[in-house]
Amino acid sequence: MSDKPVPTIGERALPYWEGTARGELRVQRCAACGERFLYAHALCPHCWTPDPGWETVSGRGRIQTMTIVHQAPYESFAGDVPYVVAIVRLDEGPQMMANIVDCDSMSVSIGQPVEVKFEMRGTVALPQFRPIG
């Protein structure tokens, strides 16, 4: 079992984390305006319609920006340095922050296509991304 930190799962984001546990990446989508977004909101941040739904997305996207971490923030990350933290824009539109894994950190670049994979930390499946293509 990893001693890396895990997120606190609140009720509003429960559908997101239920999806990751099944190997699915989910985003919210507003029934009124059709916009997709992360992270969990009670109202659509685009048109303020209440109670947006959830949908499973492809899990593919592109790196928008990134940094390479050379100094571990916690001892539990010491074996991972250097590693990449990036903002990934999903093909469906929303952006999210995640690690870029399964590659040499120096080979990662802005604009590079990636796909989601899930890292188990205890009972929580965290979305991470790996380069493709």
VOVOKE-29208 format. One record per atom (N, C-alpha, C, O, CB): x, y, z; atom name; residue number from 1. Coordinates in steps of 0.1 Angstrom, whole numbers. Glycine has a CB too. Layout:
! VOVOKE-29208
REC     X     Y     Z atom seq
REC     X     Y     Z   CA NUM
...
//
This chain:
! VOVOKE-29208
REC     X     Y     Z atom seq
REC     8   -12     0    N   1
REC     0     0     0   CA   1
REC     9    12     0    C   1
REC    19    13     7    O   1
REC    -9     0    12   CB   1
REC     5    22    -8    N   2
REC    13    35    -9   CA   2
REC    10    43     3    C   2
REC    -1    44     8    O   2
REC     9    42   -22   CB   2
REC    21    51     7    N   3
REC    19    61    18   CA   3
REC    18    75    12    C   3
REC    19    85    19    O   3
REC    30    60    28   CB   3
REC    16    75    -2    N   4
REC    14    88    -8   CA   4
REC     0    93    -4    C   4
REC    -9    86    -1    O   4
REC    15    87   -24   CB   4
REC    -2   107    -4    N   5
REC   -15   112     0   CA   5
REC   -26   108   -10    C   5
REC   -24   105   -21    O   5
REC   -14   127     0   CB   5
REC   -38   107    -4    N   6
REC   -50   104   -12   CA   6
REC   -60   115   -10    C   6
REC   -60   122     1    O   6
REC   -56    90    -8   CB   6
REC   -68   118   -20    N   7
REC   -78   129   -18   CA   7
REC   -89   125    -8    C   7
REC   -92   113    -6    O   7
REC   -84   132   -32   CB   7
REC   -95   135    -2    N   8
REC  -107   134     5   CA   8
REC  -119   134    -4    C   8
REC  -120   143   -12    O   8
REC  -108   145    16   CB   8
REC  -127   124    -4    N   9
REC  -138   123   -13   CA   9
REC  -151   128    -7    C   9
REC  -156   122     2    O   9
REC  -140   108   -18   CB   9
REC  -156   139   -13    N  10
REC  -168   145    -8   CA  10
REC  -180   139   -16    C  10
REC  -178   133   -26    O  10
REC  -168   160    -9   CB  10
REC  -192   142   -10    N  11
REC  -204   136   -16   CA  11
REC  -206   141   -31    C  11
REC  -210   133   -39    O  11
REC  -216   140    -8   CB  11
REC  -203   154   -33    N  12
REC  -206   160   -46   CA  12
REC  -197   153   -57    C  12
REC  -202   151   -69    O  12
REC  -204   175   -46   CB  12
REC  -185   149   -54    N  13
REC  -176   143   -63   CA  13
REC  -176   128   -63    C  13
REC  -169   122   -71    O  13
REC  -162   148   -60   CB  13
REC  -185   122   -56    N  14
REC  -186   108   -55   CA  14
REC  -187   101   -69    C  14
REC  -181    91   -71    O  14
REC  -197   104   -46   CB  14
REC  -196   106   -78    N  15
REC  -197    99   -91   CA  15
REC  -184    99   -99    C  15
REC  -181    90  -106    O  15
REC  -207   107   -99   CB  15
REC  -175   110   -97    N  16
REC  -162   110  -103   CA  16
REC  -154    99   -98    C  16
REC  -148    91  -106    O  16
REC  -155   124  -100   CB  16
REC  -153    97   -85    N  17
REC  -144    87   -79   CA  17
REC  -150    73   -81    C  17
REC  -142    63   -81    O  17
REC  -143    89   -64   CB  17
REC  -163    71   -82    N  18
REC  -169    58   -85   CA  18
REC  -165    54   -99    C  18
REC  -162    43  -102    O  18
REC  -185    59   -84   CB  18
REC  -164    64  -108    N  19
REC  -159    62  -122   CA  19
REC  -145    57  -122    C  19
REC  -141    48  -129    O  19
REC  -161    74  -130   CB  19
REC  -136    65  -115    N  20
REC  -122    61  -115   CA  20
REC  -120    47  -110    C  20
REC  -111    39  -114    O  20
REC  -113    71  -107   CB  20
REC  -128    43  -100    N  21
REC  -127    29   -94   CA  21
REC  -130    19  -105    C  21
REC  -126     7  -104    O  21
REC  -136    28   -82   CB  21
REC  -138    23  -115    N  22
REC  -142    13  -126   CA  22
REC  -133    15  -138    C  22
REC  -135     9  -149    O  22
REC  -157    16  -130   CB  22
REC  -123    24  -137    N  23
REC  -114    26  -148   CA  23
REC  -120    36  -158    C  23
REC  -116    36  -170    O  23
REC  -111    13  -155   CB  23
REC  -129    44  -154    N  24
REC  -136    54  -162   CA  24
REC  -132    68  -158    C  24
REC  -131    71  -146    O  24
REC  -151    52  -162   CB  24
REC  -130    77  -167    N  25
REC  -128    91  -164   CA  25
REC  -141    99  -167    C  25
REC  -146    98  -178    O  25
REC  -116    98  -172   CB  25
REC  -146   105  -157    N  26
REC  -159   112  -158   CA  26
REC  -158   127  -156    C  26
REC  -149   132  -149    O  26
REC  -169   106  -148   CB  26
REC  -166   134  -164    N  27
REC  -167   149  -162   CA  27
REC  -182   152  -161    C  27
REC  -190   145  -164    O  27
REC  -160   157  -174   CB  27
REC  -184   164  -156    N  28
REC  -198   169  -155   CA  28
REC  -202   175  -168    C  28
REC  -193   181  -175    O  28
REC  -200   179  -143   CB  28
REC  -215   174  -172    N  29
REC  -220   180  -184   CA  29
REC  -234   186  -181    C  29
REC  -242   180  -174    O  29
REC  -221   170  -195   CB  29
REC  -235   199  -185    N  30
REC  -248   206  -182   CA  30
REC  -258   202  -193    C  30
REC  -255   202  -205    O  30
REC  -245   221  -183   CB  30
REC  -270   198  -188    N  31
REC  -281   194  -198   CA  31
REC  -286   207  -205    C  31
REC  -291   205  -216    O  31
REC  -292   187  -190   CB  31
REC  -285   219  -199    N  32
REC  -290   231  -205   CA  32
REC  -281   236  -216    C  32
REC  -286   239  -227    O  32
REC  -293   241  -195   CB  32
REC  -268   238  -213    N  33
REC  -260   244  -223   CA  33
REC  -250   235  -230    C  33
REC  -243   238  -240    O  33
REC  -252   255  -217   CB  33
REC  -249   222  -225    N  34
REC  -241   212  -231   CA  34
REC  -226   213  -227    C  34
REC  -218   204  -232    O  34
REC  -242   213  -245   CB  34
REC  -222   223  -219    N  35
REC  -208   224  -216   CA  35
REC  -203   213  -206    C  35
REC  -210   209  -198    O  35
REC  -205   238  -209   CB  35
REC  -191   208  -209    N  36
REC  -185   198  -200   CA  36
REC  -175   206  -191    C  36
REC  -169   216  -195    O  36
REC  -178   187  -208   CB  36
REC  -173   201  -178    N  37
REC  -164   207  -169   CA  37
REC  -159   198  -158    C  37
REC  -166   188  -155    O  37
REC  -170   220  -164   CB  37
REC  -148   202  -152    N  38
REC  -143   196  -140   CA  38
REC  -140   208  -131    C  38
REC  -137   219  -137    O  38
REC  -130   187  -142   CB  38
REC  -140   207  -119    N  39
REC  -144   196  -110   CA  39
REC  -158   197  -105    C  39
REC  -165   207  -110    O  39
REC  -134   196   -98   CB  39
REC  -162   189   -97    N  40
REC  -176   188   -93   CA  40
REC  -182   201   -88    C  40
REC  -177   208   -79    O  40
REC  -178   177   -82   CB  40
REC  -193   205   -94    N  41
REC  -200   217   -90   CA  41
REC  -215   214   -89    C  41
REC  -220   205   -95    O  41
REC  -198   228  -101   CB  41
REC  -222   222   -80    N  42
REC  -236   221   -79   CA  42
REC  -244   228   -90    C  42
REC  -255   224   -93    O  42
REC  -241   226   -65   CB  42
REC  -237   238   -96    N  43
REC  -243   246  -107   CA  43
REC  -233   246  -119    C  43
REC  -221   245  -117    O  43
REC  -245   261  -102   CB  43
REC  -238   246  -130    N  44
REC  -230   247  -142   CA  44
REC  -222   261  -141    C  44
REC  -228   271  -140    O  44
REC  -238   247  -156   CB  44
REC  -209   261  -142    N  45
REC  -201   273  -142   CA  45
REC  -203   282  -154    C  45
REC  -198   293  -154    O  45
REC  -187   270  -139   CB  45
REC  -210   277  -164    N  46
REC  -211   285  -177   CA  46
REC  -225   292  -177    C  46
REC  -226   303  -181    O  46
REC  -210   275  -189   CB  46
REC  -236   285  -173    N  47
REC  -249   291  -174   CA  47
REC  -257   290  -160    C  47
REC  -268   295  -160    O  47
REC  -257   284  -184   CB  47
REC  -251   285  -150    N  48
REC  -256   284  -137   CA  48
REC  -268   275  -135    C  48
REC  -276   276  -125    O  48
REC  -260   298  -132   CB  48
REC  -271   266  -145    N  49
REC  -281   257  -143   CA  49
REC  -278   247  -132    C  49
REC  -266   242  -131    O  49
REC  -284   249  -156   CB  49
REC  -287   244  -123    N  50
REC  -284   235  -112   CA  50
REC  -283   220  -116    C  50
REC  -289   216  -126    O  50
REC  -294   236  -101   CB  50
REC  -276   213  -108    N  51
REC  -275   198  -108   CA  51
REC  -270   193  -122    C  51
REC  -278   185  -128    O  51
REC  -288   192  -105   CB  51
REC  -258   196  -126    N  52
REC  -253   190  -139   CA  52
REC  -251   176  -137    C  52
REC  -248   171  -126    O  52
REC  -241   198  -143   CB  52
REC  -252   168  -148    N  53
REC  -250   154  -148   CA  53
REC  -235   150  -150    C  53
REC  -227   159  -151    O  53
REC  -258   147  -158   CB  53
REC  -233   137  -150    N  54
REC  -220   132  -152   CA  54
REC  -219   123  -165    C  54
REC  -229   117  -168    O  54
REC  -215   123  -140   CB  54
REC  -208   123  -172    N  55
REC  -206   114  -183   CA  55
REC  -192   109  -184    C  55
REC  -183   116  -179    O  55
REC  -210   121  -197   CB  55
REC  -190    97  -190    N  56
REC  -177    91  -191   CA  56
REC  -171    97  -204    C  56
REC  -178    98  -214    O  56
REC  -178    76  -192   CB  56
REC  -158   101  -203    N  57
REC  -152   106  -215   CA  57
REC  -140    97  -219    C  57
REC  -138    87  -213    O  57
REC  -146   121  -212   CB  57
REC  -134   100  -230    N  58
REC  -124    91  -237   CA  58
REC  -112    89  -228    C  58
REC  -105    78  -229    O  58
REC  -120    96  -250   CB  58
REC  -108    99  -220    N  59
REC   -96    98  -213   CA  59
REC   -83   101  -221    C  59
REC   -72    99  -216    O  59
REC   -94    84  -207   CB  59
REC   -86   107  -232    N  60
REC   -75   112  -241   CA  60
REC   -74   127  -241    C  60
REC   -84   134  -239    O  60
REC   -76   106  -255   CB  60
REC   -62   132  -243    N  61
REC   -60   147  -243   CA  61
REC   -46   150  -247    C  61
REC   -39   142  -253    O  61
REC   -64   153  -230   CB  61
REC   -43   163  -245    N  62
REC   -30   168  -248   CA  62
REC   -24   177  -236    C  62
REC   -32   183  -229    O  62
REC   -30   177  -261   CB  62
REC   -11   176  -235    N  63
REC    -5   184  -224   CA  63
REC    -5   199  -228    C  63
REC    -1   203  -239    O  63
REC    10   179  -222   CB  63
REC   -11   207  -219    N  64
REC   -12   221  -222   CA  64
REC     0   229  -216    C  64
REC     6   238  -222    O  64
REC   -25   227  -215   CB  64
REC     4   225  -204    N  65
REC    16   230  -197   CA  65
REC    21   220  -188    C  65
REC    14   211  -184    O  65
REC    13   244  -190   CB  65
REC    34   221  -183    N  66
REC    39   211  -175   CA  66
REC    51   216  -167    C  66
REC    57   227  -170    O  66
REC    43   199  -183   CB  66
REC    55   209  -157    N  67
REC    67   211  -150   CA  67
REC    73   198  -146    C  67
REC    66   188  -144    O  67
REC    65   220  -137   CB  67
REC    86   198  -144    N  68
REC    93   186  -140   CA  68
REC    97   188  -125    C  68
REC   104   198  -122    O  68
REC   106   183  -149   CB  68
REC    93   179  -116    N  69
REC    96   180  -102   CA  69
REC   108   173   -99    C  69
REC   110   161  -102    O  69
REC    84   175   -93   CB  69
REC   118   180   -93    N  70
REC   131   174   -90   CA  70
REC   133   172   -75    C  70
REC   142   164   -71    O  70
REC   142   182   -96   CB  70
REC   125   178   -67    N  71
REC   126   177   -53   CA  71
REC   112   172   -47    C  71
REC   102   179   -49    O  71
REC   130   190   -46   CB  71
REC   113   160   -41    N  72
REC   100   154   -37   CA  72
REC    94   162   -26    C  72
REC   100   167   -16    O  72
REC   103   140   -31   CB  72
REC    80   165   -27    N  73
REC    73   172   -16   CA  73
REC    71   164    -4    C  73
REC    70   170     7    O  73
REC    60   177   -22   CB  73
REC    72   151    -5    N  74
REC    70   142     7   CA  74
REC    80   131     4    C  74
REC    83   127    -7    O  74
REC    55   137     8   CB  74
REC    84   124    15    N  75
REC    93   113    14   CA  75
REC    87   102     5    C  75
REC    95    95    -2    O  75
REC    96   107    28   CB  75
REC    74   100     5    N  76
REC    68    90    -3   CA  76
REC    69    92   -18    C  76
REC    67    82   -25    O  76
REC    53    89     1   CB  76
REC    73   104   -22    N  77
REC    76   107   -36   CA  77
REC    90   106   -40    C  77
REC    94   108   -52    O  77
REC    70   120   -40   CB  77
REC    99   104   -31    N  78
REC   114   105   -33   CA  78
REC   118    95   -44    C  78
REC   127    99   -52    O  78
REC   121   101   -20   CB  78
REC   112    83   -45    N  79
REC   116    74   -55   CA  79
REC   111    77   -69    C  79
REC   115    71   -79    O  79
REC   111    60   -51   CB  79
REC   102    87   -70    N  80
REC    96    91   -83   CA  80
REC   103   102   -90    C  80
REC   102   103  -102    O  80
REC    82    95   -81   CB  80
REC   111   110   -83    N  81
REC   118   122   -89   CA  81
REC   128   117   -99    C  81
REC   135   107   -96    O  81
REC   123   131   -79   CB  81
REC   130   124  -110    N  82
REC   121   135  -114   CA  82
REC   108   130  -121    C  82
REC   108   119  -127    O  82
REC   129   144  -125   CB  82
REC    98   137  -119    N  83
REC    85   134  -124   CA  83
REC    78   146  -130    C  83
REC    81   157  -126    O  83
REC    76   126  -114   CB  83
REC    68   144  -139    N  84
REC    61   154  -145   CA  84
REC    47   157  -140    C  84
REC    40   147  -138    O  84
REC    60   151  -161   CB  84
REC    44   169  -137    N  85
REC    31   173  -133   CA  85
REC    26   182  -145    C  85
REC    33   192  -149    O  85
REC    30   181  -119   CB  85
REC    14   180  -150    N  86
REC    10   187  -162   CA  86
REC    -5   191  -160    C  86
REC   -13   185  -153    O  86
REC    12   179  -174   CB  86
REC    -9   200  -168    N  87
REC   -23   203  -171   CA  87
REC   -26   197  -184    C  87
REC   -20   200  -194    O  87
REC   -26   219  -171   CB  87
REC   -36   188  -184    N  88
REC   -40   181  -196   CA  88
REC   -54   186  -200    C  88
REC   -63   186  -192    O  88
REC   -41   165  -193   CB  88
REC   -55   190  -213    N  89
REC   -68   194  -218   CA  89
REC   -74   181  -225    C  89
REC   -68   176  -234    O  89
REC   -67   206  -229   CB  89
REC   -85   176  -219    N  90
REC   -91   164  -225   CA  90
REC   -97   167  -238    C  90
REC  -100   179  -241    O  90
REC  -102   159  -215   CB  90
REC   -98   157  -247    N  91
REC  -103   159  -260   CA  91
REC  -117   165  -260    C  91
REC  -122   171  -269    O  91
REC  -104   145  -268   CB  91
REC  -124   162  -249    N  92
REC  -138   167  -247   CA  92
REC  -139   181  -242    C  92
REC  -150   187  -240    O  92
REC  -146   158  -238   CB  92
REC  -127   187  -238    N  93
REC  -127   201  -234   CA  93
REC  -121   205  -221    C  93
REC  -113   213  -220    O  93
REC  -140   206  -235   CB  93
REC  -126   198  -210    N  94
REC  -121   202  -197   CA  94
REC  -106   200  -195    C  94
REC  -100   191  -202    O  94
REC  -129   195  -186   CB  94
REC  -100   207  -186    N  95
REC   -86   205  -182   CA  95
REC   -85   199  -168    C  95
REC   -94   202  -160    O  95
REC   -79   219  -183   CB  95
REC   -74   192  -166    N  96
REC   -72   187  -153   CA  96
REC   -57   185  -150    C  96
REC   -49   184  -160    O  96
REC   -79   173  -151   CB  96
REC   -53   186  -138    N  97
REC   -39   184  -134   CA  97
REC   -37   170  -131    C  97
REC   -45   163  -124    O  97
REC   -35   193  -122   CB  97
REC   -25   164  -135    N  98
REC   -22   150  -132   CA  98
REC    -7   148  -135    C  98
REC    -1   157  -141    O  98
REC   -31   141  -140   CB  98
REC    -2   137  -130    N  99
REC    12   133  -133   CA  99
REC    12   127  -147    C  99
REC     2   121  -152    O  99
REC    17   124  -123   CB  99
REC    23   128  -154    N 100
REC    26   121  -167   CA 100
REC    35   110  -163    C 100
REC    46   112  -158    O 100
REC    32   131  -178   CB 100
REC    31    98  -166    N 101
REC    38    86  -161   CA 101
REC    42    77  -172    C 101
REC    39    79  -184    O 101
REC    29    78  -151   CB 101
REC    50    66  -169    N 102
REC    54    56  -178   CA 102
REC    62    62  -190    C 102
REC    61    57  -201    O 102
REC    42    49  -184   CB 102
REC    71    71  -186    N 103
REC    80    77  -196   CA 103
REC    92    84  -189    C 103
REC    91    86  -177    O 103
REC    72    87  -205   CB 103
REC   102    87  -197    N 104
REC   113    95  -192   CA 104
REC   108   110  -191    C 104
REC   102   115  -201    O 104
REC   125    94  -202   CB 104
REC   109   116  -180    N 105
REC   104   130  -178   CA 105
REC   110   140  -188    C 105
REC   103   149  -191    O 105
REC   107   134  -163   CB 105
REC   122   137  -192    N 106
REC   128   147  -202   CA 106
REC   122   145  -216    C 106
REC   125   153  -225    O 106
REC   143   145  -202   CB 106
REC   114   135  -219    N 107
REC   108   132  -232   CA 107
REC    94   138  -233    C 107
REC    89   138  -244    O 107
REC   108   117  -235   CB 107
REC    89   144  -223    N 108
REC    76   149  -223   CA 108
REC    76   164  -228    C 108
REC    85   171  -225    O 108
REC    69   149  -208   CB 108
REC    66   167  -236    N 109
REC    65   180  -242   CA 109
REC    51   186  -243    C 109
REC    41   178  -243    O 109
REC    71   180  -256   CB 109
REC    50   199  -243    N 110
REC    37   206  -245   CA 110
REC    31   202  -258    C 110
REC    38   202  -268    O 110
REC    39   221  -243   CB 110
REC    18   199  -258    N 111
REC    11   195  -270   CA 111
REC    11   180  -273    C 111
REC     4   175  -281    O 111
REC    18   201  -282   CB 111
REC    19   172  -265    N 112
REC    20   158  -266   CA 112
REC     6   151  -263    C 112
REC     0   155  -253    O 112
REC    31   152  -258   CB 112
REC     2   142  -271    N 113
REC   -10   134  -268   CA 113
REC    -8   124  -256    C 113
REC     3   118  -255    O 113
REC   -16   127  -280   CB 113
REC   -18   123  -248    N 114
REC   -17   114  -236   CA 114
REC   -31   107  -235    C 114
REC   -41   111  -240    O 114
REC   -14   122  -224   CB 114
REC   -30    96  -227    N 115
REC   -42    89  -223   CA 115
REC   -42    86  -208    C 115
REC   -31    84  -202    O 115
REC   -44    76  -232   CB 115
REC   -54    85  -203    N 116
REC   -55    82  -188   CA 116
REC   -51    68  -185    C 116
REC   -53    59  -192    O 116
REC   -69    85  -183   CB 116
REC   -45    67  -173    N 117
REC   -44    54  -166   CA 117
REC   -46    56  -152    C 117
REC   -45    68  -147    O 117
REC   -29    47  -169   CB 117
REC   -49    46  -144    N 118
REC   -53    49  -130   CA 118
REC   -42    42  -121    C 118
REC   -38    31  -122    O 118
REC   -66    43  -127   CB 118
REC   -38    50  -111    N 119
REC   -29    46  -101   CA 119
REC   -37    43   -88    C 119
REC   -44    52   -83    O 119
REC   -18    56   -98   CB 119
REC   -36    31   -83    N 120
REC   -43    28   -70   CA 120
REC   -34    33   -58    C 120
REC   -22    30   -57    O 120
REC   -45    12   -69   CB 120
REC   -41    40   -50    N 121
REC   -35    44   -37   CA 121
REC   -45    40   -26    C 121
REC   -56    47   -24    O 121
REC   -33    60   -36   CB 121
REC   -42    29   -20    N 122
REC   -52    23   -11   CA 122
REC   -64    19   -19    C 122
REC   -63    10   -27    O 122
REC   -56    33     0   CB 122
REC   -76    24   -15    N 123
REC   -88    21   -22   CA 123
REC   -92    31   -33    C 123
REC  -103    30   -39    O 123
REC   -99    19   -12   CB 123
REC   -84    41   -35    N 124
REC   -87    52   -44   CA 124
REC   -79    51   -57    C 124
REC   -67    48   -57    O 124
REC   -84    66   -38   CB 124
REC   -86    52   -68    N 125
REC   -79    51   -82   CA 125
REC   -77    65   -87    C 125
REC   -87    72   -90    O 125
REC   -87    42   -92   CB 125
REC   -65    70   -87    N 126
REC   -61    83   -92   CA 126
REC   -58    84  -107    C 126
REC   -50    76  -111    O 126
REC   -50    89   -84   CB 126
REC   -65    93  -114    N 127
REC   -61    94  -128   CA 127
REC   -48   100  -130    C 127
REC   -44   111  -124    O 127
REC   -72   102  -135   CB 127
REC   -40    94  -138    N 128
REC   -27    98  -143   CA 128
REC   -27    97  -158    C 128
REC   -36    91  -163    O 128
REC   -14    90  -136   CB 128
REC   -17   102  -165    N 129
REC   -17   101  -179   CA 129
REC    -3    96  -184    C 129
REC     7    98  -177    O 129
REC   -20   115  -185   CB 129
REC    -4    89  -195    N 130
REC     9    84  -202   CA 130
REC     8    89  -216    C 130
REC    -2    90  -222    O 130
REC    10    69  -201   CB 130
REC    20    92  -222    N 131
REC    21    96  -236   CA 131
REC    16    85  -245    C 131
REC    18    73  -242    O 131
REC    36   100  -239   CB 131
REC    11    89  -256    N 132
REC     7    80  -267   CA 132
REC    12    85  -280    C 132
REC    15    97  -281    O 132
REC    -9    78  -267   CB 132
REC    12    76  -290    N 133
REC    15    80  -303   CA 133
REC    29    83  -306    C 133
REC    33    87  -317    O 133
REC     8    91  -307   CB 133
//
